[in-house]
Amino acid sequence: MMKNQIYTALLAAFSFLILVFPSFAQEKFGGVSLYTVRNEMGKDPKGTLAKVAEIGYKNIESADYRDGNFYGLTPEEFNKTLSDLGMSPLSAHMGSANLDNIDKHIADAKSAGFKYLVAPVPPMGLFKYDPATKSLSMSEDLDQLVSILKTMGEKCKAAGIEFLYHNHGFEFEKNSNGIVPIEYMLEKLVPSVVNFQIDLYWVAKAGADPVVYFKKYPGRFPIWHLKDMDAQGRFAPVGTGSIDFKKIQKQMKKAGMKYYLVEQDQTFDGMEPLEAIRISHGNLKKFGFN
């Protein structure tokens, strides 16, 4: 009789949690970059995070850091908001980091609970954007870039946080000196100090094969950005375009992948960003990425 009463009480408590906290019953896996929902985060960060949690994502990458805050929330408040929703801070894209302020960036990233600090583009003016053509490029002074990244990585390592560099397409294209920047960086930067967050869409956009890099530089790519490419070459939800994720997925171990994050820089044809990451999440479950 006592066992039945205990069972009934536990069942009632679990049912209450599901009713009051729907996300409690939601299986969470994978991760998402908040850059995808940047407009929504700018208007209502806590409400948007609740919607992301409801979709079922576990790990979070931030893409907005200003005046010591993440989306207007202190590092501690941002961490608590994620924790209350059953999500975890994983990585922080911090494009404003430079050699003068890196210590402050590291301290705030750690206070928010992030495991990784990521340079989303070449830092300190080495990234170039042409608004007329909307083209992205980088400085050809690769030694300067390597030196900056090395110093940032060493500071991160000393503070107990890992440092990554995130690619676009231009790093995979030969510059005027015949050098492929990503290869130069991989060879000059040691894995104990700097590793890489590989963006599979941008690799495909550059006409490169990520598997080639996984085999040539094993263990260097602990976080992947997943997004697909539609027939027009535009960003698309994972599993709806031309990128062969199943083939790439087989190389997880070789690449050293520990985490993956859905990211979609832009959505098209009336699709809302939250719907895009919902579609990606559903397809990733089918692929077995969970």
ABEGO torsion letter per residue (X at the ends): XAAAAAAAAAAAAAAAAAAABAAAABBBBEBBBAAAAAAAAAABAAAAAAAAAAAGBABBBBABBBGGBBGGBBAAAAAAAAAAAGBBBABBBBAABBAAAAAAAAAAAAAAGBABBBBABBBGGABBBBAAAGBBBBBABAAAAAAAAAAAAAAAAAAGBBBBBBBBAAAABBBAAGBBAAAAAAAABBAAABBBBBBAAAAAAAGBBAAAAAAABBGABABBBBBBBBAAGBBBBBGABABBAAAAAAAAAAAGBABBBBBBABBBGGBBAAAAAAAAAAAAAAAGAX
